[in-house]
């Protein structure tokens, strides 16, 4: 989404640094939380993706609304 929004604003990919396009503090969820909590968070913040962290806060994956649809959570 960050990259798409940057391109929509006319960003030049040849000169673009990712630090200038990315969200500095993306929304995350812990791996041991329930899927329904991910849905609630996505609805609350009107987003369709969450980064998944382990208990130390290390990134271990990404979850999007399509994953939740496929798992029949939504």
N, C-alpha and C positions, 0 to 999 in steps of 0.2 A: 504494500500500500504506500509506503514512504516513497519508493522509487517511482511508482505510477503518479503520485501527486507532484513530485518534482518534475517529471516529464511534462505533465499537464501545464505546469507553470513556465515551460520553455527551457528547462534545464539542459545544459550541454553535457552529454555523457562523456565526451572526450576530455572534459576539464573537471568533471564532478568528482569530488571526494565524498565517499560514503558518509563520513562524519558530518557532512553538511546536509545530507538527505535523510538520515535515519532518525528515528525517535530515540531520544537519549535514555529514557526510562520506560521501556515497553512493559505492558501488563504481563504478569507471570502467574503461574499456578504451581503448586507443589505436586509432585508425582503421586503422593499418597492421598490427595484430595479426591472427592467424589466427582464423577462426570457431571452430575447435576449442578455442582458448584461452579464448574467451568461454564455451563450454559448460563447460569445466573450472572456470572461476572461479565460474560460477553454481552448479555442483554443490558446490564447496568451501564456499561461503558460504550455500548453501541459499536462493538468491534466484532470481527469474525475469526480472530486468531489469538492464541495465547502461547507464550513460550513456557515450556515445562522445565522446572528445576528439580534437582534432587535435594536431599535434606541439608546439604552444604551450600546450596544456592548455585550450584554449577548447572549450566544449561545441558539438558539431556534430550530435548526434542521440541517439537512444535505441534500444536493441536489446533485444528480449525473446525469451523461449524460443519463442514462436509464430513469430517471424521465422526462427529457426533450423530449426524443424520445416518451415516452408514452403520453405526453401532446401535441405531434405533433408540438413542437417548432423547432425541428431539422428534 
